[in-house]
Every structure is written in C-alpha cells, then in structure tokens.
C-alpha cells in the first residue's frame, strides 16, 4: 500500500519545499504540452498569504502532489484574476465583492503519474483546501479554475460554476484547445451542494486537522497521514 503525508504550511516559511512543489507541477504540465500558466509563476513563494498543501511519500519524502490556497489581499492577484482577466475583466469585481482577506483561490493543483488514480490530486487535495480555509485561515469564499476532468470533483465538494464569468463560466485556458471552468464556494462553512460523505469528512477534520486514515480511491487503498493544522502559525 502506498503511504503518503499531507502537510500544510505557509509558503514563505519553506522556500525549499516550494521549489520542490514548483518542479513537480512543472513536470506534470509539460506532459500536457503546457509550458507556462499564471499559476506556475513563482511570485507566490514570497507571498505571506499563500499556503501550500504538499503531498510527499512517507518512505523517502519524494514529492507526489500538491495544491495552494492563495488569499486575496490586494498585494498579489489571484491566479484566476490573471487568467480570466485577459478575456473578462468582470473577474476583478467578482473577487472584490467577496472582500479582501475573506476570499481565496484553490490553485496550482497537481499530482504525479505515480499516484494517479488514487484520488489524491482531486478529492483529497480539494477537501484539504476547504478544511484549511474553514478551520485555520478563516477564509469564507473559495475560487477555483477547473479543467474538465476536475469540474465533477469540484461539484461533489461544494463548488458551483460561476456563470457570471466568460461563457457561462467557461474559458479557453491555458491554450485555445483547452477548456477551463470558473467555480466558486461562496461560503466554505455552508456547502449544501457537496455530497454527504464529503461534508462529513470536512467537518471531522475541521474539528481534528491531524489524522491518519486509509483512503480508498479508484485505483485502490492508500495510507494517508494528514497534518492540516498549520502548527506554529498565529492566525
């Protein structure tokens, strides 16, 4: 059984781990012929309101997956603002209406081929980001720019399509032959559209963000050690 560790930290506190995150993400993007997206810029490494969820092997610490939660603070634009703003400037007003320091984006989500099919890069990281926002970061609204393969996953975790943007929420991004969907959870404390099992999972981890579990994905079982507590960071 594969054994992995989920660990959350503030980006500025671990530049070396951020570099490993960027390299892992870059390799995944290159598989799909994508060499540059706004989410892959390294400005977030020095942003005090960006948090990383890093997935590594328990065996040897090799990077396997990851995601970021970037809080809107007026200092560094959200990746969805950079991406969508090129074709629909309403994104700036939509982000602003939810309030500075109460809005964030789940971005930079990736997983290596080694763990593809276990649900790490879809359900597990998305749930972890919602837990982080709700339990520790006190973020209310969460955006995401989803690829077609992750829209269904987002919906099961409480995201809905933000139809006020683009073509009913859809965009050609990061290439003309690829489609991205703007999605949003307007209140991470109230996600009625999420499935019952996902709501229960999130509630359990909000109460206890450090847990060990055996998760079952499409490809089989995986041993997961979660640490989503952001220990040592005063919020």
C-alpha positions as CSV (number, residue, x, y, z in Angstrom):
1,X,0.0,0.0,0.0
2,X,1.3,3.5,-0.9
3,X,1.8,5.7,2.2
4,X,1.8,9.5,1.8
5,X,1.8,12.5,4.0
6,X,-0.3,15.7,3.5
7,X,1.3,18.7,5.1
8,X,0.2,22.3,5.1
9,X,2.5,25.3,5.6
10,X,2.8,29.0,4.7
11,X,4.8,29.4,1.5
12,X,7.3,32.0,2.9
13,X,8.3,29.6,5.7
14,X,9.6,26.8,3.4
15,X,11.2,28.1,0.2
16,X,13.0,24.8,-0.4
17,X,9.8,22.8,-0.3
18,X,8.1,25.4,-2.5
19,X,10.9,24.8,-5.1
20,X,10.1,21.1,-5.0
21,X,6.4,21.9,-5.4
22,X,7.1,24.0,-8.5
23,X,9.3,21.4,-10.1
24,X,6.7,18.7,-9.6
25,X,4.0,20.9,-11.0
26,X,6.1,21.8,-14.0
27,X,6.8,18.2,-14.9
28,X,3.0,17.4,-14.9
29,X,2.2,20.5,-17.0
30,X,4.8,19.5,-19.6
31,X,3.2,16.1,-20.1
32,X,0.2,18.0,-21.5
33,X,2.3,20.4,-23.5
34,X,1.7,23.3,-21.2
35,X,4.9,25.3,-20.5
36,X,3.5,28.4,-18.9
37,X,0.4,29.3,-16.9
38,X,-0.2,32.1,-14.4
39,X,-0.4,29.6,-11.6
40,X,3.1,28.4,-12.2
41,X,4.8,31.7,-11.7
42,X,7.0,31.8,-8.6
43,X,5.8,35.1,-7.1
44,X,3.6,33.2,-4.7
45,X,6.7,31.8,-3.0
46,X,7.3,35.2,-1.3
47,X,3.7,36.0,-0.7
48,X,2.8,35.9,3.0
49,X,-0.8,35.0,2.3
50,X,-0.2,31.9,0.2
51,X,-0.4,28.5,1.9
52,X,0.7,25.2,0.4
53,X,-0.6,21.6,0.8
54,X,2.3,19.3,-0.1
55,X,1.9,15.6,-0.6
56,X,5.1,13.5,-0.2
57,X,6.0,9.9,0.2
58,X,6.3,8.7,3.8
59,X,9.1,6.4,2.6
60,X,11.6,8.9,1.2
61,X,9.9,12.3,1.1
62,X,9.7,12.5,-2.7
63,X,7.0,15.0,-3.9
64,X,3.9,13.3,-5.2
65,X,1.2,16.1,-5.4
66,X,0.2,19.5,-4.2
67,X,-2.1,22.5,-4.2
68,X,-2.0,26.1,-3.0
69,X,-4.5,28.3,-1.2
70,X,-3.8,32.0,-2.1
71,X,-5.7,34.6,-0.1
72,X,-6.8,37.8,-1.9
73,X,-5.1,40.7,-0.1
74,X,-4.6,43.3,-2.7
75,X,-0.9,42.6,-2.9
76,X,-0.7,39.6,-5.3
77,X,-3.6,39.0,-7.8
78,X,-5.2,35.6,-7.6
79,X,-4.2,33.3,-10.5
80,X,-7.9,33.3,-11.7
81,X,-7.7,37.1,-11.9
82,X,-4.6,36.9,-14.1
83,X,-6.0,34.1,-16.3
84,X,-9.6,35.2,-16.7
85,X,-8.9,39.0,-16.6
86,X,-7.4,38.8,-20.1
87,X,-10.8,37.9,-21.6
88,X,-13.3,39.0,-18.9
89,X,-12.5,41.9,-16.6
90,X,-15.6,41.2,-14.5
91,X,-13.4,38.8,-12.6
92,X,-11.9,41.7,-10.7
93,X,-15.2,42.9,-9.4
94,X,-16.4,39.4,-8.6
95,X,-13.3,38.8,-6.4
96,X,-13.6,42.2,-4.8
97,X,-17.3,41.8,-3.9
98,X,-16.4,39.0,-1.5
99,X,-14.0,41.1,0.4
100,X,-10.3,41.3,0.9
101,X,-8.9,38.6,3.4
102,X,-12.1,36.7,3.2
103,X,-11.6,35.3,-0.3
104,X,-9.0,32.8,-1.6
105,X,-8.3,30.6,-4.6
106,X,-7.5,26.9,-4.7
107,X,-4.8,26.8,-7.4
108,X,-1.7,25.0,-8.6
109,X,-3.3,21.6,-8.0
110,X,-1.2,18.7,-9.5
111,X,-0.3,15.1,-8.9
112,X,2.4,12.8,-10.3
113,X,1.7,9.9,-12.5
114,X,2.9,7.6,-9.7
115,X,-0.2,8.3,-7.7
116,X,-2.7,9.0,-10.5
117,X,-6.0,7.2,-9.9
118,X,-5.9,7.2,-6.1
119,X,-7.9,10.4,-5.8
120,X,-5.0,12.5,-4.3
121,X,-5.0,15.2,-7.0
122,X,-8.8,15.5,-7.0
123,X,-10.9,14.7,-4.0
124,X,-8.2,14.6,-1.3
125,X,-6.5,17.9,-2.1
126,X,-9.7,19.7,-2.7
127,X,-11.2,18.6,0.6
128,X,-7.9,19.5,2.4
129,X,-8.0,23.1,0.9
130,X,-11.6,23.6,2.1
131,X,-10.7,22.3,5.6
132,X,-7.7,24.7,5.7
133,X,-9.8,27.7,4.7
134,X,-12.6,26.8,7.2
135,X,-10.6,25.7,10.2
136,X,-7.5,27.8,10.2
137,X,-7.4,30.6,7.6
138,X,-10.9,31.8,8.3
139,X,-11.5,32.3,4.6
140,X,-15.1,32.4,3.6
141,X,-15.2,32.3,-0.2
142,X,-13.0,29.9,-2.3
143,X,-12.5,30.2,-6.1
144,X,-11.1,27.5,-8.4
145,X,-10.3,27.4,-12.2
146,X,-11.0,23.8,-13.1
147,X,-10.1,21.6,-16.0
148,X,-12.9,19.5,-17.5
149,X,-11.7,16.4,-15.5
150,X,-12.0,18.2,-12.2
151,X,-15.3,20.0,-12.6
152,X,-17.3,17.0,-11.3
153,X,-14.9,16.6,-8.4
154,X,-15.3,20.3,-7.5
155,X,-19.1,19.9,-7.6
156,X,-19.0,17.0,-5.2
157,X,-17.0,19.1,-2.8
158,X,-19.4,22.1,-2.9
159,X,-18.1,24.2,-5.8
160,X,-20.6,25.6,-8.3
161,X,-19.9,27.2,-11.7
162,X,-19.6,31.0,-11.6
163,X,-21.8,31.6,-14.6
164,X,-21.4,35.4,-14.5
165,X,-17.9,35.0,-16.0
166,X,-16.9,34.1,-19.5
167,X,-19.3,32.0,-21.5
168,X,-21.5,30.7,-18.6
169,X,-18.3,30.1,-16.6
170,X,-16.3,28.5,-19.4
171,X,-13.0,29.8,-20.9
172,X,-10.3,28.7,-23.4
173,X,-7.4,28.4,-21.0
174,X,-4.4,27.8,-20.7
175,X,-4.4,27.0,-24.5
176,X,-7.1,27.7,-27.2
177,X,-7.8,24.0,-27.4
178,X,-8.4,23.5,-23.7
179,X,-11.4,24.5,-21.6
180,X,-11.3,25.8,-18.1
181,X,-14.3,26.4,-15.8
182,X,-14.6,29.2,-13.2
183,X,-16.0,27.7,-10.0
184,X,-16.7,29.0,-6.5
185,X,-17.8,28.1,-3.0
186,X,-19.4,31.2,-1.7
187,X,-19.3,30.1,1.9
188,X,-17.0,27.2,3.0
189,X,-18.9,27.0,6.2
190,X,-22.1,26.1,4.3
191,X,-21.7,23.7,1.4
192,X,-25.1,22.1,0.8
193,X,-24.3,21.0,-2.7
194,X,-21.4,18.9,-1.6
195,X,-22.1,15.2,-1.2
196,X,-23.0,14.0,2.3
197,X,-19.7,12.0,2.7
198,X,-17.6,14.9,1.8
199,X,-19.4,17.2,4.2
200,X,-18.9,14.7,7.0
201,X,-15.2,14.3,6.1
202,X,-14.7,18.1,6.2
203,X,-16.5,18.5,9.5
204,X,-14.4,15.8,11.1
205,X,-11.2,17.4,10.0
206,X,-12.2,20.9,11.0
207,X,-12.5,19.5,14.5
208,X,-9.3,17.5,14.3
209,X,-7.0,18.5,11.4
210,X,-4.3,16.0,12.2
211,X,-5.3,12.4,11.5
212,X,-4.2,9.2,9.9
213,X,-6.6,7.4,7.6
214,X,-6.7,4.7,5.0
215,X,-8.4,6.2,1.9
216,X,-10.0,4.3,-0.9
217,X,-9.6,5.7,-4.4
218,X,-10.5,4.3,-7.8
219,X,-7.1,2.6,-8.0
220,X,-7.1,1.1,-4.5
221,X,-6.3,1.9,-0.9
222,X,-3.7,4.4,0.2
223,X,-2.4,5.2,3.7
224,X,-2.6,9.0,4.4
225,X,-1.2,11.0,7.3
226,X,-2.9,14.4,7.3
227,X,-1.4,17.4,9.0
228,X,-3.6,20.4,8.1
229,X,-3.1,22.3,11.4
230,X,-0.5,24.9,10.3
231,X,1.2,24.4,13.7
232,X,3.2,27.4,15.0
233,X,1.4,30.0,12.8
234,X,-0.6,32.5,14.7
235,X,-3.7,33.4,12.6
